[in-house]
């Protein structure tokens, strides 16, 4: 997302919409994958702020030094 578009709550609302949709279908968990690459700090921070936990880290998944991070949240 472009930095000027960040911080307005759109991402939070989109994730909440997806979570609600999953709950309505009796889903119980959401997994989100992202990169560990430099420049993804804001993305990683966003997922942590909305109560996602780092569930897995797959070393060098995308390329050497770029791990796949898997965040999870149990939906209640």
MARNU-208446 format. One record per residue (C-alpha): residue number from 1; residue in one letter; x, y, z. Coordinates in nm, 2 decimals, always signed. Example, Ala and Ser with C-alpha at 12.3 -4.5 7.8 and 13.67 -1.06 7.14 Angstrom:
# residues 2
<rec><pos>1</pos><code>A</code><u>+1.23</u><v>-0.45</v><w>+0.78</w></rec>
<rec><pos>2</pos><code>S</code><u>+1.37</u><v>-0.11</v><w>+0.71</w></rec>
This chain:
# residues 76
<rec><pos>1</pos><code>X</code><u>+0.00</u><v>+0.00</v><w>+0.00</w></rec>
<rec><pos>2</pos><code>X</code><u>+0.12</u><v>+0.35</v><w>-0.08</w></rec>
<rec><pos>3</pos><code>X</code><u>+0.25</u><v>+0.52</v><w>+0.24</w></rec>
<rec><pos>4</pos><code>X</code><u>+0.01</u><v>+0.81</v><w>+0.20</w></rec>
<rec><pos>5</pos><code>X</code><u>-0.28</u><v>+0.56</v><w>+0.21</w></rec>
<rec><pos>6</pos><code>X</code><u>-0.16</u><v>+0.39</v><w>+0.53</w></rec>
<rec><pos>7</pos><code>X</code><u>-0.31</u><v>+0.47</v><w>+0.87</w></rec>
<rec><pos>8</pos><code>X</code><u>-0.66</u><v>+0.55</v><w>+0.76</w></rec>
<rec><pos>9</pos><code>X</code><u>-0.81</u><v>+0.22</v><w>+0.89</w></rec>
<rec><pos>10</pos><code>X</code><u>-0.89</u><v>+0.07</v><w>+0.55</w></rec>
<rec><pos>11</pos><code>X</code><u>-0.66</u><v>-0.23</v><w>+0.60</w></rec>
<rec><pos>12</pos><code>X</code><u>-0.81</u><v>-0.30</v><w>+0.94</w></rec>
<rec><pos>13</pos><code>X</code><u>-1.16</u><v>-0.28</v><w>+0.80</w></rec>
<rec><pos>14</pos><code>X</code><u>-1.08</u><v>-0.52</v><w>+0.52</w></rec>
<rec><pos>15</pos><code>X</code><u>-0.92</u><v>-0.77</v><w>+0.75</w></rec>
<rec><pos>16</pos><code>X</code><u>-1.22</u><v>-0.75</v><w>+0.98</w></rec>
<rec><pos>17</pos><code>X</code><u>-1.46</u><v>-0.80</v><w>+0.69</w></rec>
<rec><pos>18</pos><code>X</code><u>-1.27</u><v>-1.12</v><w>+0.59</w></rec>
<rec><pos>19</pos><code>X</code><u>-1.26</u><v>-1.24</v><w>+0.95</w></rec>
<rec><pos>20</pos><code>X</code><u>-1.64</u><v>-1.19</v><w>+0.98</w></rec>
<rec><pos>21</pos><code>X</code><u>-1.70</u><v>-1.37</v><w>+0.65</w></rec>
<rec><pos>22</pos><code>X</code><u>-1.49</u><v>-1.67</v><w>+0.77</w></rec>
<rec><pos>23</pos><code>X</code><u>-1.67</u><v>-1.68</v><w>+1.10</w></rec>
<rec><pos>24</pos><code>X</code><u>-2.01</u><v>-1.68</v><w>+0.91</w></rec>
<rec><pos>25</pos><code>X</code><u>-1.89</u><v>-1.99</v><w>+0.73</w></rec>
<rec><pos>26</pos><code>X</code><u>-1.79</u><v>-2.16</v><w>+1.06</w></rec>
<rec><pos>27</pos><code>X</code><u>-1.42</u><v>-2.10</v><w>+1.00</w></rec>
<rec><pos>28</pos><code>X</code><u>-1.21</u><v>-2.08</v><w>+1.30</w></rec>
<rec><pos>29</pos><code>X</code><u>-0.87</u><v>-1.95</v><w>+1.19</w></rec>
<rec><pos>30</pos><code>X</code><u>-0.71</u><v>-1.71</v><w>+0.95</w></rec>
<rec><pos>31</pos><code>X</code><u>-0.36</u><v>-1.74</v><w>+0.82</w></rec>
<rec><pos>32</pos><code>X</code><u>-0.18</u><v>-1.45</v><w>+0.65</w></rec>
<rec><pos>33</pos><code>X</code><u>+0.15</u><v>-1.49</v><w>+0.47</w></rec>
<rec><pos>34</pos><code>X</code><u>+0.41</u><v>-1.22</v><w>+0.40</w></rec>
<rec><pos>35</pos><code>X</code><u>+0.78</u><v>-1.17</v><w>+0.34</w></rec>
<rec><pos>36</pos><code>X</code><u>+1.05</u><v>-1.09</v><w>+0.59</w></rec>
<rec><pos>37</pos><code>X</code><u>+1.22</u><v>-0.87</v><w>+0.34</w></rec>
<rec><pos>38</pos><code>X</code><u>+1.34</u><v>-0.52</v><w>+0.42</w></rec>
<rec><pos>39</pos><code>X</code><u>+1.05</u><v>-0.28</v><w>+0.37</w></rec>
<rec><pos>40</pos><code>X</code><u>+0.79</u><v>-0.51</v><w>+0.51</w></rec>
<rec><pos>41</pos><code>X</code><u>+0.83</u><v>-0.38</v><w>+0.87</w></rec>
<rec><pos>42</pos><code>X</code><u>+0.51</u><v>-0.18</v><w>+0.85</w></rec>
<rec><pos>43</pos><code>X</code><u>+0.31</u><v>-0.48</v><w>+0.72</w></rec>
<rec><pos>44</pos><code>X</code><u>+0.45</u><v>-0.70</v><w>+0.99</w></rec>
<rec><pos>45</pos><code>X</code><u>+0.37</u><v>-0.44</v><w>+1.26</w></rec>
<rec><pos>46</pos><code>X</code><u>+0.02</u><v>-0.41</v><w>+1.12</w></rec>
<rec><pos>47</pos><code>X</code><u>-0.06</u><v>-0.78</v><w>+1.16</w></rec>
<rec><pos>48</pos><code>X</code><u>+0.08</u><v>-0.78</v><w>+1.51</w></rec>
<rec><pos>49</pos><code>X</code><u>-0.13</u><v>-0.47</v><w>+1.61</w></rec>
<rec><pos>50</pos><code>X</code><u>-0.45</u><v>-0.65</v><w>+1.49</w></rec>
<rec><pos>51</pos><code>X</code><u>-0.36</u><v>-0.95</v><w>+1.71</w></rec>
<rec><pos>52</pos><code>X</code><u>-0.21</u><v>-1.19</v><w>+1.46</w></rec>
<rec><pos>53</pos><code>X</code><u>+0.07</u><v>-1.40</v><w>+1.60</w></rec>
<rec><pos>54</pos><code>X</code><u>+0.38</u><v>-1.53</v><w>+1.41</w></rec>
<rec><pos>55</pos><code>X</code><u>+0.30</u><v>-1.90</v><w>+1.37</w></rec>
<rec><pos>56</pos><code>X</code><u>+0.57</u><v>-2.00</v><w>+1.13</w></rec>
<rec><pos>57</pos><code>X</code><u>+0.89</u><v>-1.87</v><w>+0.97</w></rec>
<rec><pos>58</pos><code>X</code><u>+1.02</u><v>-2.06</v><w>+0.66</w></rec>
<rec><pos>59</pos><code>X</code><u>+1.38</u><v>-1.96</v><w>+0.61</w></rec>
<rec><pos>60</pos><code>X</code><u>+1.49</u><v>-1.85</v><w>+0.26</w></rec>
<rec><pos>61</pos><code>X</code><u>+1.15</u><v>-1.93</v><w>+0.11</w></rec>
<rec><pos>62</pos><code>X</code><u>+1.13</u><v>-1.66</v><w>-0.15</w></rec>
<rec><pos>63</pos><code>X</code><u>+1.51</u><v>-1.62</v><w>-0.19</w></rec>
<rec><pos>64</pos><code>X</code><u>+1.82</u><v>-1.64</v><w>+0.03</w></rec>
<rec><pos>65</pos><code>X</code><u>+1.76</u><v>-1.40</v><w>+0.32</w></rec>
<rec><pos>66</pos><code>X</code><u>+1.39</u><v>-1.36</v><w>+0.25</w></rec>
<rec><pos>67</pos><code>X</code><u>+1.18</u><v>-1.57</v><w>+0.47</w></rec>
<rec><pos>68</pos><code>X</code><u>+0.81</u><v>-1.65</v><w>+0.45</w></rec>
<rec><pos>69</pos><code>X</code><u>+0.63</u><v>-1.54</v><w>+0.76</w></rec>
<rec><pos>70</pos><code>X</code><u>+0.29</u><v>-1.69</v><w>+0.85</w></rec>
<rec><pos>71</pos><code>X</code><u>+0.07</u><v>-1.50</v><w>+1.09</w></rec>
<rec><pos>72</pos><code>X</code><u>-0.23</u><v>-1.67</v><w>+1.25</w></rec>
<rec><pos>73</pos><code>X</code><u>-0.54</u><v>-1.57</v><w>+1.44</w></rec>
<rec><pos>74</pos><code>X</code><u>-0.80</u><v>-1.79</v><w>+1.60</w></rec>
<rec><pos>75</pos><code>X</code><u>-1.15</u><v>-1.65</v><w>+1.52</w></rec>
<rec><pos>76</pos><code>X</code><u>-1.40</u><v>-1.67</v><w>+1.80</w></rec>
